[in-house]
Amino acid sequence: MRRRIVMSMLAGATLLVSALFGPGAAAAQAADAPAEFGTDWHDPVTAAPPVDLPHTPSCQVTLADAQFRDFTPYRGAYTPPQDCGDRWSKVVLRLDGKVKGRQYDRLGYLHVGGVEILRTSTPEPSPDGIEWHVEKDVTRYSDTFRRAQDVEMLIGNVVDGTYTGVIDVHVTLTFYAGRPAERTPDRVLTLADTPDGTTLTTPRNSERIVAEVYATGSGGGCEEFWYLTVADPASYSCKADHGPYREVQIKVDGRLAGIAAPFPNVWTGGWSNPFLWYVLPAPGAFDVRPIAYDLTPFAGLLNDGRPHRFEVSVAGLPAGRPGWSAPVNVLVWQDAHRDRVTGALTADRATDIANSSVYTPGSENRVATDAGHRLTVSGYLDTSHGRVTTTVTRALANTSVHRWTDGENMDGLDATWSDDQTVTVDGHGPARTTHTHRTYTMNGATTIGTDDRLRTVLTLGDRASVVELQGGRRTAWSRLDDTYNGDAAYTMNVPRDQRHAVGTSSERYRLYGSDGCYDRSLATAQGALTEDRYRC
């Protein structure tokens, strides 16, 4: 996209809203569309499902009441609920936000006891004001919530004579009594800064270790649009030494322990066109999904009671360039019947990163990228229930074609990322294998006409399939397809009331599997919600 255009500034993921009507019903708020955008529009919604809530007594705790006008963090204190015990079937975070006037999209985080429990971004407001809601299952952080903790939250913002929107948020945790459906981590740890880098000391009886990394490219610079960067000699405004391939890596004591494809987040001013996102944000824009790395093969090394060095880096990021944030939580499950669990790392094999990015100049310049990487790690632990071997294999691939004209008055991308992981746990009964296949897609273009009319047409896809096997037999499965389509246009370089902005968008979120079916579609035109349909 042309750099003279103001592009999106900062961050995001999925906004979850409760379904108002039963399957097959159309929501009553669906309305006829105006001819063009006005000074107000429907509050942001997404088609993603709400958190499934248990029918048990609950307690609510406020985490934050804050107004963000600058880059000063909100700091508060958390106290565990008094009337719901210290074991919960579910813990649900809810953020209620409101903003009015003029403002960019902004990136934010929420920490409890140093643990990042939410990474989020904000919608861009109407002059009349909007409200939005985020709902997230945070049950896996229950260990953190059992003790009094410091709270820190920041949604960095700028308020001045032009950008008037003050971001007002209220955040709560609701605790539901009972036992969780799955065993939650016994410990939730964060990395410590030392003279040797960031380190972590795990309990000596750890039998499962998962790191999660909230990786986002953001900040308003080229790494917010890393998937569009090109290498010399291509004549494009965002450069990177080896082109657009990015990979989020985690290392333990200098050894490669995990690889992952970053999700191509698009924030609510992205692709130079906020009219795409006023009602329907892109998948993942309000609740950023962390990347999960199963580090159990390294538990035999980590269980020695000593600090170990953890490093997270982004392969493909030019040296010295800022723009990526990658906070880390480490989730640990402990052996309840043994104070110390020993073991060993038995395999740690990675291919070289394949990365071909070919530039073809012309009236329509073109960069074709084909890249990928593969890693296998394996290790065993001698637990109270016998020797258990865990093997993790992960394979990444990225293909893309980036097209643009001189001056970048046309700028388009057709890209696919795949992230395939297989985890096999062998021991204490039949081997258990989980296959996870994720695919992200981005296909669209922004064009600027001679009349300064900017138009963006864009399709985004977030797809995943998961199959669980035990002893070779399928025991559970799921398939996700979250697809967004948008087409919006406005006149640049004129006052807001002369932009004559129009835009349509739609999202369909489908989740099928052994646990049931969810299928919801939304559609908008000129800021009005025109369809809200359930099909399951």
ROTORKOL-498585 format. One record per residue: residue in one letter; x, y, z of N, C-alpha, C in turn. Coordinates in steps of 0.001 Angstrom, whole numbers, plus 500000, padded with zeros to 6 digits. Atoms other than C-alpha are relative to their C-alpha. Layout:
<atoms>
AXYZXYZXYZ ...
</atoms>
This chain:
<atoms>
M500817498809500000500000500000500000500857501249500000 R499295498746500176501089503517499204500295500619501356 R499624499549498654503031504951502180499439501374500329 R500572498708499647501461508418501845498609499840500587 I501292500279499378498196506802502912500235499707501482 V499903500336498581497685506727506664499561498556500180 M500324501414499856497828503037507512499684499695501457 S500445500412498682496542501137510477501144500051501002 M499002499951498947498384501668513762499572499038501121 L500075500894498855498485498665516026498819499041500022 A500297501354499681496862495551517042498719499214500031 G501255500705499927494152492800517598499661498564500251 A500602501334500274491837489095517601498533499914500295 T501442500216500182488408487600517838499138500627501082 L501018499442499094485552489558519416498886498975500141 L501017501021499761483116487124521034498760500661500586 V501254499431499498479493488126521489498967498905500154 S501008501030499745476629486093522898498960499974498889 A501055500162501000474166484700520400498664500417500600 L501256499472499470470866486525520823498805499123499665 F501139500780500478468672484067518960500429498565499742 G499723501416500188468425480337518413500416499671498582 P499590500427501325469633478312515403498939500296498958 G500883499745501120468172479350512083499304501341500041 A500684498716499881466920482724513366500863501125499457 A499291498796500425467869486069511861499858501038501103 A500023499064498888468827488705514435499146501215499660 A500936498915500230466327491516514880500683501311499659 Q499352498732500265468989494219514621500410500153498538 A499701499871501415469564493466510904499121501091499395 A500726498820500467468583496607508985500303500260498535 D499713499551501359468311498160505547501220500908500036 A498758499249500040471574499773504473499781501406499468 P500042498659500588471995503520503924500794500039498697 A499311499869501289473388504786500618501504500096500172 E498574499917499718476783505547502190500183500135501505 F499721499876498571478492505714505579499618501390500494 G500330498735499364477199508403507915500926500272501166 T499187499663498832478415509661511291499925498943501089 D500101501068499016477485506470513134499743498696499265 W500232501315500595477329502744512450499817498973501112 H500274501075499041476524499440514112501249499716500839 D498868500385499154478703498462517072500696498769499433 P499269501151500537481447495944516169499465498671500526 V500387501368499650480456492255516143500852499044499167 T499421501035500848481965489011514864499114498767500069 A500799501215500083480510485655513923500523498895500916 A499417501036499147482728483727516374499075499657501161 P500926500407498936480959481757519113500364500619501334 P499710499571498628480625482991522693500622498851500782 V499476501040499119482363481128525497498833499173500532 D501026500911499490480320478080526511500047500023501531 L499990499776498560479313478788530108499338498851500751 P500642501039499178478592476198532819498822500571500779 H501160499585499222475326476314534767500294499765501482 T499597500133498602476979476713538165500079501392500614 P499853498681499360477206479516540761501284500687499548 S498844499264500491479635482262539809500296501197500889 C499555498800499304481601485154541309500732500883498991 Q499368499088500943482851488253539512500968500930500722 V498970499113499469486008490295540136500349501009498912 T499579498973500952486860493599538455501523500056499941 L498550499905500191490366493671536983500440501427499695 A499575498666500415490441497157535479498800500856499649 D500865498923500472488418500336535077500952501108499583 A498946499094500446490522502615532929499564500798498785 Q500114499183501202490534505422530397501413500236499474 F498669499885500584493498505425528017500047501210499072 R499807498785500772494601508815526705501418500110499461 D498596499919500380498352508214526360500623498627500191 F499319501282499851500949505515527005500328499718501465 T499853500290498574500578505419530789499201498746500342 P500749501214499670499677501896531971499048500216501178 Y500866500115498825496756501265534288500622498957500920 R499479500957499024498008499586537467499010499857501140 G500944500276498937495786497926540019500389498727500733 A499748501205499203495490494947542340498843499027499812 Y500997501074500120493688491633541948499962499215501307 T500210500861498833492229489698544878499099498848499579 P500836501133500405490839486154544386498585500117500551 P501394499947499517487055485741544725499865499270501330 Q500132500551498651485894484944548252498994498862500093 D501127500912499820482805482825547590499915498892498959 C500024501046501041483777480470544741501133498997500149 G498917500958499794486601478413546271501247500369499216 D498768499740500756489982478071544558500170499015498840 R500009500864501188489057475530541863498735500339499224 W501130499490500783486815476630539002499833499190498722 S500264500726501245485127474868536112500326500866498793 K499653499089501084485675477970533980500237501381500583 V499754498598499670487113481473534258499895500773498694 V500275499267501233485890484005531700500357501475500188 L499663498579500035487414487399530962499010500720499096 R500876499172500832485067490103529692500528501429499999 L499610498600500174486157493466528318498859500736499337 D500994499112500589483577496181527669500692501326499718 G499316498777500380484913499153525756499077500973499296 K500728498992500762483627502413524356500964501130499638 V499172498908500485485147505263522351499181500787498985 K500699499178500983483839508176520286500946501081499494 G499183498947500583485261510859518031500841499484498861 R499069500463501028488313510198515864501189499356500698 Q498887500701499375490988507668516737500479498876499092 Y499448501180500663493322505077515238499617498738500772 D500032501254499258493166501411516121501252499947500878 R498903500022499033495374500764519149500205498592500548 L499635501313499463497198497705520513500041500040501518 G499991500031498547496778496638524126500320498638500562 Y499749501249499290497684494024526696499439500108501404 L500440500086498609496480492879530111500819498924500690 H499176500929499232498834491269532640499442499863501415 V500329500280498603497929489625535948501174499225500579 G498823500642499444500950488797538083501086499781498965 G498997500128501061503109489330534999499611499069498883 V500467500938501023501148486730533018499101500747499020 E500858499356500995499684488024529762498767499135499781 I501230500772500168496048486935529729499160500525498834 L500725499463501153494843489167526874500921500913499220 R499415499027500931496391490840523848498872500397499065 T501181499526500692493891492993522053500318501224499174 S499963498707500667493340495862519668498607500596500049 T501264499286499864490552498391519375499395500297498635 P500648499522501222487984499327516736500212501502499851 E499987498558500219488090502758515135498580500532500182 P501348499555499612485169504868516409499303500837498936 S500783499023500755482396506816514766499998501325500770 P500128498725499260481932510517515612498975499912501125 D501045500120498981478805509503517560500359499023501114 G499551500924498973480591506735519463499543498575499787 I500296501425500111480668502919519560500329499314501320 E499649500876498894480817500153522144500349498626499430 W499662501355500451482402496723521792500306499123501212 H499847500977498927482858493576523847500941498891499558 V499111501136500231485535490885524087499774499007501126 E500215501061499019484998487564525834501009498896499720 K498933500984500197487743485004526411500022499002501147 D499818501055499009488127481674528211501449500054500495 V498647499909499434491122482128530546500183498982501129 T499941501022498949490621478989532660501408499463500176 R498661500592499917494144477794531836500944500826500881 Y499178499179499122495553480676533936499542499941501454 S500573500092498648493752479493537095501065500060501089 D498935499955498991497052479024538961500343501442500363 T499711498588499757497708482758538584498903500650500827 F501144499348499349494224483663539819499780499548501446 R500203500499498632494546481740543098500690500866501046 R499270499142499070496774484428544648499771501468499659 A500053498554500250496636488192545047501125500372499039 Q499032499676501046498430489771542085499910501480499635 D500028498689500626499407493067540555499345499883498624 V500643499941501313497421494067537462500608501161499219 E499528498923500881498831496036534548499310499881498658 M500670499976501295496936497059531440500405501261499261 L499672498837500822497876499353528570499378499861498624 I500376499816501398496153500392525381500573501365499620 G499307498756500307498613502988524116499183500872499063 N500914499145500736496755506008522764500573501415499920 V499640498596500143497209509587521592498709500793499870 V501169499119500048494566512227522303500509501432499869 D499600498606500224495012515712520890498862500721499278 G501042499244500666493142518306518845499401499304498805 T500496500740501172492767515897515910499433498651500395 Y500405501351499607492558512446517493499404500072501404 T500731499644498782489910512881520164499499498803500797 G500615501160499373488908509315521047500735499516501235 V499496500571498755489513508379524690499452498581500115 I500412501415499946489427504573525080499645499647501443 D500546500255498671487270503621528061499677498510500109 V500214501446499898487373499984529221499692499587501435 H500328500660498734485941497857532024500244498516499784 V499607501402500181487435494362532476499697499224501271 T500327500857498862486162491585534734500444498566499743 L499883501452500046486842487944535524498784499417500701 T501112500713499374483884485655536218500427498559500237 F499566501337499582484620482433538120498765499118500192 Y501117500942499905482259479467537751500443498796500834 A499642501074499077482290476878540531499973498647499292 G499999501356500545483053473233539799501359499586499481 R498761500534500562485689471084538141500099500341498518 P499855499736501435487112472072534742499898498717499195 A500146501175500861486433469724531815501354499357499723 E498649500512500207490191469379531271500895500479501132 R499064499633498942493035469457533764500744501274499608 T499306498749500279494437472979533953501453499907500460 P498592500029499572498173473710534324500134500218501504 D499737499819498568499526473400537862500762501283500273 R499239498762499862501846476359537308499913500796498699 V499900499100501150501794479371535006501180500920500289 L498738499321499736505277480875534749500282501062498940 T499516499008500953506830483918533105501519499996500026 L498546499972500099510392484479531985500567501103500882 A499303499026499167512856486318534223501161500600499216 D498871499332500649515329488890532919501242499859500875 T498724500165499304518930488069533887501107500569499122 P498891499523500843522366489269532707500259499117498786 D499792500931501112522435486172530451498808499933499045 G501193500045500841519051486924528868498786499627500817 T501214500401499294515587485646529736500109498529500381 T499845501361499502515551482518531873498720499535500685 L501151500627499356513054480106533404500479498799500782 T499735501193499201513263477546536200498673499285500206 T501245500758499890510587474858536010500034499112501242 P500023500980498919509424472580538845500711498716499569 R499192501183500332511575469421539026499143498777499670 N500892501124500333508510467184538571499069500348498834 S500820499637501159507196468775535364499860498809499063 E500194501093500935505607466185533082499389500459498673 R500419499399501262504150468505530423500302501496500075 I499626498588500040505403471961529389499555500581498662 V500459499321501218503715474286526872500319501485500142 A499772498552500046504965477765525993498982500614499052 E500873499272500904502556480276524511500578501399499788 V499380498737500389503754483364522651498952500852499284 Y500935499059500621501497486340521871500769500849498982 A499144499356500999503386487255518680499177500893499079 T500681499069500898502238490367516810501019500928499358 G499266498967500698503857492498514159499128501237499968 S500865498843499835502623496002514813500842501257500120 G499299498773499735503502499604515460499880501028498903 G500196499022501044502436501322512254501080500011498947 G498927500062500981505668500489510399499857498803499096 C500064501062501000506561497892507798499696498632500594 E500254501319499441506391494929510207498545499780500363 E501444500211499869502675495569510690499463499329498745 F500389500575501294502449494547507030501147499151499468 W498818500794500340505344492059507039499790499141498781 Y500299500883501128503603489889504436500107500715498655 L499843499226501235504045492714501872501437500439499752 T498632499516500162507769493363502385500702499278498852 V499246500560501131510191492778499498501483500270500210 A498546499836499932513953492411499125500494500812498805 D499368499355501147516247494502496933500207498968498893 P500093498620500498516258495260494046498568500474499741 A501381499610500271512440495446494051499733501422500481 S500268498583499709511160499026494016498681500135500738 Y501200499929499170508654498879496873500366500695501297 S499691499129498873508361501089499944500335499253501286 C499663500776498802508638498312502577500974498893499626 K498947500952500356511877496359502350500298499057501157 A499465500945499038513184493279504133501082499191499294 D498828500602500628516497491515503517499665498770499163 H500309501262500677514919488198502490498527499872499635 G501387500044500424511361489174501590499031499805501136 P501092499978499020508075488496503417499929498805500940 Y500146501179499141508691485094505056500373500343501439 R499758499839498573508391485273508855499674498688500706 E500183501224499219508635482472511381500333500321501448 V499764499732498583508315482705515171500653498757500614 Q499219501110499462510969480533516809500179500155501507 I499644499998498581511583479555520426501163499037500186 K498810500810499735514941478230521641500151499810501503 V499695500322498608515928476560524903501491499741500084 D498541500108499877519573476996525889500670499979498634 G499404499881501318520334477920522293499576498948498997 R500450501065500899518657474819520800498584500310499523 L501312499724500567515711475241518456498981499026500581 A500984500842499310512673473959520389498625500067499366 G501316499882500615509697475209518382500014501024498883 I500173499067501109508718476923515131498502500162499750 A501421499773500282505408478458514029499861501100498963 A500365498928500921503809480541511308499207501049500770 P500806498969499335502600483901512692498688500203499258 F501282499706500631498965484723512070500084501380499343 P499914498701500688498667487550509481498895500950500471 N501020499117499435496719489908511717499791501240499138 V500358498735500637494891492804510080499195500783501021 W500686499190499009493915495559512481498913500847499330 T501239499394500509490882497803512061500207501287499210 G499728498958500988492589500418509917500789499426498845 G499097500668500915494424497847507832499612500092498536 W500139499932501455494898497806504073499478501382499578 S500286498593500318494492501620504085498517500336499991 N501429499812500196490738501275504478499204499610501244 P500763500346498790489005501463507890498537499690499738 F501416500279500292485599501265506175499747498504499812 L500160501458500049486238497530505760499630499426501364 W499963500665498700486345496960509509499117500645501062 Y500743499298498965483960499351511277499030499092500752 V500952500896499325481397496623512016500583498607500184 L499409501340499918483184493342511241501511500100499995 P498541500020500012486834493199512348500508498741499308 A499387501194500572489213490770510677500113498910501061 P499809501077499016489559487326512306501223500280500875 G498897499826499067491702487609515414500338501414500362 A499604498611499786491616491392515665499805500496501418 F500259499499498647490239491808519217500469499040501093 D499538500994499020491527488653520945501096499193499326 V498883500611500713494978487726519645500273498607500567 R499774501385499585495446483958519756501504499755500141 P498569500273499867498836482956521198500409498759499213 I499411501202500593501090480495519404500384499057501130 A499675500993498970501424477290521457501120499084499501 Y498882500905500297504648475249521519500045498924501077 D499874501091499047504726471819523155501495499736500221 L498579500149499659508125471792524894500263498791500886 T499835501170499138507568468513526764501245499179499653 P498757500738500265510454466826524870501220500572500717 F498875499376499306512768469300526669499881499903501517 A500216500034498553511348468563530144501121499265500730 G498901500721499363514125466067530908501201500885500257 L498916499036499794516651468889530496499602501080500998 L500439498872499190514565471534532234499751499632501460 N500380500414498651513754469469535338501180499868500967 D498826500116499131517224469886536889500032501054501103 G500045499005498943516173472767539129500808501249499738 R499166498845500327518414475281537372499284500903499002 P500584499123501021517498478335535308500510499652498612 H499634500287501392517481477768531550499615501201499140 R500182498828500847517704480364528813498944499724498933 F501055500069501006514609480919526648500130501228499095 E499941498905500961514733483010523478498867499850498993 V500984499964501072511928484006521134500481500998498960 S499546499131501077512868485463517762499103499804498788 V500787500054501222511263486174514409500966499865498825 A499149500218501163513135484633511486499454500798498821 G500387499164501130513098486917508452499935501469500337 L500041498608499582512969490123510509501375500627499770 P498703499358500216515719492500509316500654500400501319 A499265499712498769518425493028511931499763501439500447 G500177498678499429517688495944514231498649500645499743 R501304499384500275514151496549512927499028499684501134 P501019500252498980511501497009515642498684499613499343 G501334500224500547507852496125515274499352498707500427 W500604501247499536507371492665516803499974499974501523 S500124500245498571506125491916520298499720498519500187 A500151501452499841506363488356521636500116499592501465 P499981500425498596505561487970525371499705498507500130 V500043501456499842505788484412526705499403499627501348 N500433500714498796503809482392529254500439498549499862 V499643501421500023504932478877530208499055499253500936 L500990500785499260502253476398531325500611498645500347 V499339501213499517503410473436533421498989499115500717 W500763501025499294501617470249534457501005499130500758 Q499052500715499160503308468413537360499528498588500320 D500284501369499568503512464754538375499612500044501474 A500510499873498631501360464591541509500597498972500950 H499535501104499157503068461427542773501515499860500010 R498540500069500000506757462189542288500554501417500104 D499411498675499797508864465114543522500968500378498898 R499062499723501082511360464751540704499758499032498867 V500181500803501209510876463523537161501231500216499124 T498795499906500820513962462734535098499700499513498588 G500181500410501390514376462155531392501100500560499132 A498965499543500933516268463179528274499364500440498696 L500338499620501369515956464935524944500721499023499081 T499394501042500834516538462234522318500111500378498532 A499911499584501402516000464038518991499671501481499899 D500225498569500246516200467646517807500519500275498592 R499576499938501401516274467788514003499192501058499256 A500671498964500788515491470765511784500614500048498607 T499485499736501335515785471285508046500477501450499943 D499701498595500250517298474475506698498713500700499570 I501150499236500483514747477230506095500127500166498490 A500059499778501448513786477198502417499276501323499768 N500614498677500190513066480738501233500417500548498642 S499773499450501336512804481727497580499036501150499780 S500828498831500250511558485227496781500509500647498717 V499546499619501333511756486107493076499270501245499526 Y500534498719500453511255489643491763499970500047498481 T500144499822501443509920490221488244499452501402499756 P500490498642500245509719493909487219499112500052498771 G500871499810501155507173495211484741499012501108500265 S501045499008499754504164497464484353499240499653501268 E500499500484498716502857495341487231501122499187500619 N498887500696499351505796494430489470499479498794500780 R500459501259499408505690490974491017501129499381500819 V499086500807499199507392489088493854499273498707500370 A500562501321499680506684485361494141500873499351501076 T499286500572498863507646483732497447499556498567500238 D500267501398499664507914480037498297500973499630501110 A499129500194498846509235479208501768499433498936500918 G500465501004499045509068476606504518501107499523500905 H499060500488498986510736474837507437499351498812500714 R500514501189499301510410471549509366500890499705501205 L499284500308498762511374470575512926499371498792500673 T500444501133499187511146467331514931500796499982501289 V499343500150498705511894467108518657499336498845500734 S500516501162499279511516464056520877500767499836501307 G499353500241498722512230463203524490499133499116500873 Y500759500872499103511209460899527327500105500503501434 L500017499724498572510327461266531002499665498706500729 D500320501139499136510352458586533707499093500503501119 T501000499457499092507143459507535519499541498950501003 S500550500954499024505228457899538397499161498938499321 H500784501006500710503165456076535753500788499413498839 G499163500651500999506122454835533710500672500980499051 R499300499165500976508277456077530867499021500498498940 V500870499376500989506469458514528553500882500756499006 T499245499340501061507939459608525223499076500939499238 T500765499005500757506692462791523510500801500421498778 T499363499592501253507490463547519866499134501071499346 V500696498884500633506553466850518232500634500269498644 T499536499660501349506833467425514489499178501171499494 R500695498812500500505991470795512946500587500377498642 A499589499656501361506105471762509263499277501269499575 L500537498711500420505595475310507941500196500191498507 A499867499657501415504987476570504401499301501324499742 N500579498712500386504282479955502826500209500211498509 T499913499598501400503494480806499213499236501306499844 S500698498739500222502569484281498042500434500609498682 V499705499171501160502400486516494995499566501420500340 H500242498591499695502683490248495648500130500791498698 R500027499219501239501769492599492762499768501465500324 W500232498569499810502026496378492586500476500771498770 T499589499127501084502348499201490088500941501072500545 D499136498912499571504902502003490177499155501081500662 G500783499070499207503750504527492761499052499315500958 E500829500826499120501820501687494467498539500431500006 N501431499686500122498458502926493206499163498738499838 M500615501326499892497657499229492862500958499151500810 D499167500808499109498920496917495574499189498783500420 G500797501196499744497736493302495834500840498837500479 L499329501170499451498590490039497536499082498797499933 D500682501291499918497559486402497186500947499074500757 A499060500712499133499125484431500078499308498900500784 T500460501117499177498745481146501942501120499596500942 W499067500520499005500451480022505141499411498703500565 S500457501227499346500243476484506529500937499667501153 D499274500351498783501330475251509961499438498665500470 D500447501358499675501062471473510488500805499467501177 Q499319500541498826501835469879513840499426498637500370 T500390501310499482501760466280515071500708499781501331 V499456500296498676502233465465518777499583498584500364 T500265501386499605502537461807519803500544499771501398 V499627500314498617502596460771523476499866498484500153 D499956501465499969503623457118523917500443499544501386 G499710500486498657503490455434527298498742500042500837 H501170500042499111500973454574530021498725499790499175 G501161500317500822498507452933527630500278500230498527 P499814499820501447497948453221523864500517501400499663 A499443498716500416499837455980522089498882500961499616 R500965498953500317497913459260521779500652500986499039 T499456499118501034498433461383518667498981501087499685 T500844498874500404497045464839517861500604500640498762 H499594499336501239497284466147514291499254501336499909 T500603498675500149496672469907513900500508500628498716 H499640499368501279496611471554510475499345501369499949 R500512498639500093496262475344510297500365500601498652 T499770499292501265495904477394507107499452501412500120 Y500413498600500034495772481185506831500102500491498559 T499984499498501378494892482935503560499676501489499981 M500218498565500188494912486544502356500038500265498501 N500096499771501442493756487563498883499262501308499766 G500674498737500227493049491137497882500906501041499392 A499249498908500590494157494465496466499372501333500391 T500426498612499850493967498195497125500393500761498735 T499725499195501192493705500533494118499597501445500269 I500311498574499900493702504337493872499837500537498578 G500283499481501333492066505924490832500516501417499820 T499550498642500298492964509184489141499151501051500707 D500872499090499260490048510750491025500204499906501517 D499680500201498586491682509817494377498973499122500709 R500950500949499412489039507161494924500776498723500347 L499292501191499543490567504343497027499006498873500222 R500863501170499823489030500876496900500850498813500424 T499358501231499550490031497717498753499005498849499916 V500767501246500049488701494236497981500872498933500638 L499140500878499216489913491579500406499220498811500541 T500522501224499376489247487988501513501062499445500937 L499102500570498999490816486543504682499434498673500473 G500445501304499524490684482948505876500833499499501173 D499362500644498846491488481263509214499380498615500107 R500544501358500048491111477494508928500878499060500821 A499263500972499195492079474589511162499239498697500063 S500597501313499748491465470881511471500853499281501044 V499328500725498920492314468770514522499423498599500065 V500415501396499857492202464970514771500799499392501143 E499352500689498891492937463063517984499812498496499838 L499997501450500128493845459373517850500523499363501278 Q499448500789498901494388456806520570500067498553499545 G499807501345500502495859453479519645499622499873498533 G500317500014501431495306454436515994498542500259499677 R501426499769500230491544455035516441499649501453500297 R500392498609499800489978458469516095499070500122501194 T500808499788498795488608459713519408499331501366500014 A500608498672500064487841463366518593500494500698498742 W499579499236501179487931465780515650499252501326499970 S500682498727500200487073469348514719500521500639498716 R499615499280501215487145471574511645499459501428500095 L500344498586499917487153475396511691500206500661498650 D499853499155501189486573477770508765499393501360500331 D500424498635499708486410481496509580500434500855498815 T499688499285501241486199483535506352499366501382500014 Y500445498609500090485934487308505956500125500477498558 N499958499362501316485091489171502703499627501470500159 G500313498582499922485166492944502299500277500729498694 D499844499157501194484834495572499554499558501401500400 A500334498653499523484998499262500508500776501044499218 A499374498920500756485802502569498812499650501344500611 Y500258498631499546486115506252499728500912500944499232 T499189498980500651487508509502498320501005500557500997 M498930499535499129490855510497499804500152501518499935 N499553498602500004492175513942500754498851501002499962 V501138499092499879488748515489501427499474499899501423 P500598500116498672486835516252504647499128498753500110 R500733501249499746485038513306506240498639499981499311 D501354500005500563481595514396505023499998500026498471 Q499921500033501460482851514445501417500646498715499478 R499347501237500428484383510966501335499067499084499208 H500975500854500684481179509321500076500423498524500102 A499500501346499757482362506061501648498882498968499909 V500910501137500071480639502791500845500799498738500299 G499290501241499737481470499268501860499083498893500444 T500695501201499549480138495767502275501008499049500609 S499133501009499400481573493021504442499145498839500461 S500701501183499505480655489520505510500997499094500690 E499197501005499317481936486822507814499140498773500235 R500660501251499647481002483191508138500966499167500833 Y499192500776499068482330481199511096499343498630500148 R500510501370499930481874477421510866500945499142500832 L499227500910499169483040474965513516499201498715500167 Y500668501301499949482101471306513175500932499003500685 G499153501023499415483321468250515049499246499072500907 S500604500998499121482735465547517571499247500644501156 D500724499307498937481503468184520068498766500732499498 G501201499353500509478777469481517745500282500930498848 C499960499146501178478198472241515212499682501433500390 Y500288498576499869478328476053515148500216500624498635 D499912499407501339477669478053511971499217501310500020 R500636498685499942476973481799511980500544500881498881 S499626499081501069476999484348509141499522501407500335 L500333498601499844477049488139509356500287500727498693 A499743499166501172476823490741506598499670501440500338 T500213498584499760477017494542506563500035500760498682 A499891499076501127476571497417504129499928501414500554 Q499934498598499567477577501042504787499805500157501514 G500047499905498550477865500339508506498782499396500654 A501195500648499449474485498628508933500168498486499959 L500002501462499985474192494979509949498788499523499214 T501095500393500889472115493431507149499661498520500084 E500311501429499853472323489728508017500652499474501263 D499466500731498847472798487625511154499263498674500033 R500693501275500230472031483982510470500779498839500630 Y499450501241499448472594480664512270499504498835499157 R500379501121500862472615477431510309499992498658500720 C500003501292499304473283474637512846498717499833500821 
</atoms>
